[in-house]
Amino acid sequence: MLLTESIILILSLGTLSSAFSIKEPKEPKQAWGYVPVRSNASMFWWLYYADSPTQNFTQLPLILWLQGGPGASGCGYGNFEEIGPLDSDLKPRKTTWLQAASLLFVDNPVGTGYSYVNDTLAYATDLSMVASDMMVVLREFFKSKAEFQTIPFYIFSESYGGKMAAAIALEVHKAIQAGTIKCNFRGVALGDSWISPLDSVLAWGPYLYSTSFLDDQGLKEVTTAAKKILNAINTGAFKFATLLWDKAEDIIEKNTNGVNFYNILTHDSTKDTALSSATTETIPFLKLFQRHVKNQIKDKLNDLMNGPIRKKLKIIPDYVKWGGQSAGVFMNMAEDFMKNAIDIVDSLLEANVNVTVYNGQLDLIVPTIGQEAWLRKLKWPKLKEFNALKWQPLYTCPECTETAAFYKSYCNLSFFWILKAGHMVPADQGDMALKMLRMVTQQKQ
């Protein structure tokens, strides 16, 4: 073979290889749309039908995923950073939850992600409004997608999304009892959830001290800051408690040399894009938004959602920017932020709704010991029996020998302790999160 022919052949093979490497993966069946929930307020939803090689979507459950913040986007972060079919590089995710369920992402509350308000007075200001808006979405969804009315339906959540999920789950249960919605609701899963802000805050010091992120003096300072928040909550000064929460986080950052609130063993990327102190001090709650919501609107994800994804969806109004109203969402919920939802969880348990709590071992913002603390406050009559149970180790596969989590369940309450995971459990431990999903939805392993 001549040298020139060899070169041409090599170049041809290279071109062919390149063509195959950039071939876009086959996308699962999808649907999306807007639902006007109130005057001047519309919410965006995005459905992926289950994509299992062995089962039709009708044989698998439907999961509503709720992101935290409030103001973080499920259609963006939850979808492309945690459980959707593609990651933020648009590459297939090996641990996508679509293997085991259909996924419904909703940008919630109004103003989050692609959802929007046309009037600043239309933002949700408390949990009741959030739940009411979501019920409008769910009624419309199950009406328009009647194929899902009989499919087992679960709500999974993360962070502040857990607080919203509890309230929404209770409203779904009530609506089913009243006959105003047709769906097969089976339970709610509260992931690293902001159910009891105070119990999380009071756990910060002990957790950081036990993991060698605080010395004696640091523990004293963090404990003092936490007690100020306790006093504010006890007097009903919830908005002031939110501001004190901001101060407590500053004290933690200084004493720990900037520990990552979402995973104590990884770098805190929020500091790389922090606002100036002058800006955050003149606008209340802006620094909190920057630290806890803005980091879920990363530049890469922002470019994806406001670029290729926006073009794909084709229905996003020109004046709506993905994530553009998230600061407004967060700030309008400031009064509600430090209120707990323990009584709502009690109501769910009493109504015999299946409740799952799961938490990442390395999460600081919602440490596991804080979750355990509010669980002890439940008035559920079967709590004593639940507490008496010994947890069981879990492994990601039958041949695996490394413990991936611990688990216990009694009647309609379950708890998963997920090891080596931070606040975003599916992102940190995708295999274990997928196994947990199958256990919660009672699928064969």
N, C-alpha and C positions, 0 to 999 in steps of 0.2 A: 504493500500500500504506500502511495506517495505521501510525503510529509504534509503537503497541503490538504490532501484528502483526510488524513488523520485529524488535522486541526479542525476541519469542517465538521467531521463526525463528533469530535469532542464538544465543539461549540453547540452542535445540534442537540446532543444528549443533555448538555447543561441547560439549554433553553427548555427542553422537554421537562427536565427535572424541576426547573424553576416554575414552570406552568403548573405542574402537579402540586408543588409546595404551597402555592398561593390560592389553590382551589378552596373556595368558601365551603365550610361544612354545611350539610343539609340542616335546615332549620326546622324545629318542630312546629306543628300547627299552632297558630296564634290568633288572638283577637284583642282589640283594644278600643277604648272610647272614653267619652266624657259623660258625666252625669251632673246636671245642675242640682245642687243640694239645697241651696237657698238663693234668694235674690242676690245677684252679684257674686256668687260663689259656685265654682264648678270643680269637680274632682275627677282625676284621670285614673283609669284602671288599665291593667295589661294582663291578659290571660295567656298562659302557655298550657296546652294540653299535654298530659303525661306522655312521655316518650320512652316506653319500655319495650325491649326487644321481644318480650314474651307475653305481654298483657295489653289489652286495649284500655284506653283511658277510662272506660266505664267500669272497669274492674279495679280501679285504683282510686284513692281518695282525692279530694280537692282541698288545697291548703291556701288560706289567706295569710299572706306574710305582712306584718306591720313593723316598720322601722321605728327607731327612736327619735331622739332630739329633745323636744318635738321640733320637726322641721327637716329631718333627714328623709331622703327619698327611698322608698322600697323599690320603685321602678328603676332607680339608678343603682344605689349602693347594694341593697339586698340582692338585686338581680345580677349585676355584673361583678360584684366583689365577693358574694357569698354563696348563693344557691341556684342561680339561673343557669341556663344551658351554656352560656359563653362568658368568659372573663372579660376584663376591660381591654384586653388586646384582641378581643373577638375570636379567641381560641376556645375550643371545647373544654368544658370543665369536667374532669373525671368524676367528681363527687356531686354533680348536680342533683338536686332533689327531684328533678323530672323523671329520674329512674323509678321513683316510687310514688309519685303523685302529680296531679295537675297543680299548677301554681297560679294564684291570683295575687298580683301586686297592686296595691292602691297607694297613691301618693296622698298621705293623710297626716295631719289635718289639712283643711283648705289652705292653699298658698304654698304647700310643700311640693317640691319637684316640678312636675308639669301642671299640677293643680294650681288654681289661681283665684284671686278675688279681684273684683273691679272696684271695690270700695274698702278702704282701710277699716271701716266699721264692721266688715263682714268676716274678719278673722275669728276663729274660735277662741274663746277665753277660758273655758273650763272643760272638764272631762265629760260633762253632760252634753255640751254642744258637739264635742268630738264624736261621741257615740251616736247622737241623733243624726249627724251628717252621714256617718258610715252606714246607718240603717237605711237611709235613702238609696245609697249606692248598692247595698246588698239586695234590697227589694227589687230594684231595677235589674240587677245582674241576674238573679235567679228567675226573674220573669222573662228576660230576653234570651237566657241560656237555659232553657227548660231541661236540657239533657243532664244538667248538674243537680236538679232538684232532689233526686233520690240517691245521689252519690254521697258517701260519708264526707262530711265537711268539718274541717278543723281550722282553728286559728293559731298560728305560730307567731312569735313576736320576739323582739329584742329591745332591751333598755327601756326607755320611756314608752316604747311600743307595747311593752308588757302591761303597763298601767292602763293604756288605752284598750288593749286586748281584753283585759278583765272586764272593763265596763261594757265593751261592745258585746262580749260573750253573754253577759247577763241580759242585755237588751235583745239579743238574738233568741235566747231561751224564752224570754217573756213574749216575744213576737210569735214564736212557734205555738206557745200555749194559747195565745189569743187568736191564732189563725190568720195573722196578717203577713206572714212570710212562709214560703214553702221551701224548706231545705232539710237535709238530714244531718243536723248539727250533732257532732260526737264529742267535742271537747276543745280545750284551750291549753296552749303551752306557753309558759311565761319564761322567757330566756333572759338571764342577767337583768331582771326587770326592776324598774323603779317603783315597786309596789309600796315600799316604806322608805322614803328618802332618809328619814331620821335614823333608822336602824343601819342603813348603809353608812351614813356619816359617822355614827358612833363606833363603827367597826374599822374606820380608816386607820386610826392610831394603833390599835392592837394588831391589825393585820400587817402594817408596815413595820412595826416593832418586831414582830415574830419572824419577818423575812429579812431583818437586818437593814432596812431602809431608814430606820430612825434610831437614834440613841436615846438615852433617858431624857435629856433636855428637849429633844425633838418631840418625843412622845408627850411630854408635858404641854408643849405649845399647841400641838394638834388637838389634844384632849380639851384644853381650855377653849379653843376655837369651836369645837364640836358642842361643848356645853352652852355656848352663846346661841348656837342654832337651836338647841333643845329648848332653851328659855324662850326664844322668839316663837317657836311653834306652839309651846304651851300657852302662850298669851294670844295666839291666833294671828300673829304678825307674819303671815306667810310670805308676803313679798319681801319684807325685811330679812326673813330667814334665807330667801334665795340670794340676797346680796351678801349675807354673812357666809353663805356657802362658797361664794366666790372668794372671799377673804381666806377661808379655811384652805381652799385649794392653793392659794398663793403661798400660804405658810408651808404646805406640804412640798410644793415645788422648791422652795428655798432650802428646806431641811433635807431633801432627798436628792438634791442636784438635778431636779427635773425628771422625776420618775414618770413613766408613761401611765396615765390613769386607765388605759384600756388593756395594757398588758405590761406588767411590771418588769418583764425581761426583754422588752424590745425598746428601740429608740422612739422618743416622742416627736413625731413629725410636725405636730401642731406648733411647736416653738419656731420652726423654720419660717412660718408664715404669720407669726404673731403680730397683732396690731400694736401700734405704739401705745405706751401707757397714757399719754395725753388724750388720745382718741377714746380709749376704753373707759377712762375715768369720767369723761364728759357725757357719755351715753350709757346709762344703766343697763346692765345685762349683756352689753355687746361683747365683753370679754368672754363671758360664759358661752355665748353663741359661737364665738371664734374657736373656743377650746373644744366644744362638744358637738357642734353641728358642722361648722365650716370644714373641719377635718374629714367629713364624709362627702364634701363637695370638692374633692381634690382636682387639681388642674387637668390631669389626664382624663378623669371621669367627666369633668365639666365639658371638656372639648368633645368627648364622645357623645354625650347626651345633647349638647347644643349643636352638634355637627351631624355625623352620619345617622344617629338614631332619630334625631328630629326629622331628617329628610325621609327616613324610612317610614315613620309614622304618618306623616303628611297632614295630620289634623291639628297640630299645635298652633294656636293663634300666633300671628307675627309678633304681637306685643308681649308674649309670654316667654320668658327665659327660664330654662330649667334651673331650679334653685334660687331664682332671682328674688323670691318673696320669703325665703326661709327665715331670714332674720326677723321679719314681721311676725311669722308664726311663733317663733321662740319667745319673743318679747311679750306678745299678747297672752301667752300662757304662764307668765311669770308668777302671777298670784296663785295659780293652781299647782305650780311646780313642786312645792315641798309638802303638799297634802298627801296623806297616805290612802291606799285603796285596800287595806286589809279587810275591811268589812265587806267589800265587794267579793273578794275571794271566799270569804265565809258564806256569803249568799249563794255563790256558785256551788260550793260543796254541799250546802244544805239542799240545794235544788237537784242534787245528784248529777251535776255536770262534772265530767272528767277534767281534772286540773293537773297539769304537769308543770313542775318547776325545774329548770335546769340552769346550771351556772358554771362558768369557767374558773378554774383554779387560780389563774393569774390575773384575774380582773380586780382592779382596785376601785373603780368608780362604784361598782356594785359588788363588793366582796362577798364571797360565799357565806362567811360567818354572819354577815348582815341579813342575808336571805334566811338563814336558819333562825335568826333572832325573831323576825316577824312571823315566821311559821309557828313559833312557840306561843305567839299571842292569839292565834286562831281560837275561836270558840267552838269549832267543829267538835261534836261529841266523840268522834272516833280518833281524835288527835293523840290520845294516850296510847292507843294500840299502834298507831303509825310510828310514834316515837320509840316504842319498845322494840320495833323490828331492827334487825341487824342488816346493814347494807350488804349488797352482793357485788363482787367485782365483775366488770364487763370487758370484753376483748373485741377488737374490731373484726376479727375473723376466727374461725374454728381452730386454725393452727397457730394463731398468735399467742405469745406467752407474756407480753407486756400489758399490764393493766392500763386500760384506756379511760376507764370511768368507774364510778360506783353508783349503785342504784337501789332504791327500795320503793315499794308501792303497797298501799293498803286501801282497799275499796276504790274510791274515785280520786285519790291523791297519790301522785308519784313525784319522786325527786331524783334528778341525775346530777352527780358531781363529775364534771368533765375535766379530766386532767390535761395539763399542758395547753390549756386554752385560756384566752383572755376574754374580753367583753364580747367580741364577735366570734362565737363558738364555731359556726360553720366555716369561717375563713381560716381559723387556726387549726381545727381538727375536723376536716371534712368527712373522713371515713366514719369517725365516731358519731358525728352529727347525723349522718345518713342512717346509721344503725339505730340511733335514738328515734329518728323519725319513723322508721319501720316498727319499732317497739310500741311507740305511742299510738300508731294507727293500726296496730295489731296485724301486721303482715308477717308472713313466714320469712325467716332469716335465711 
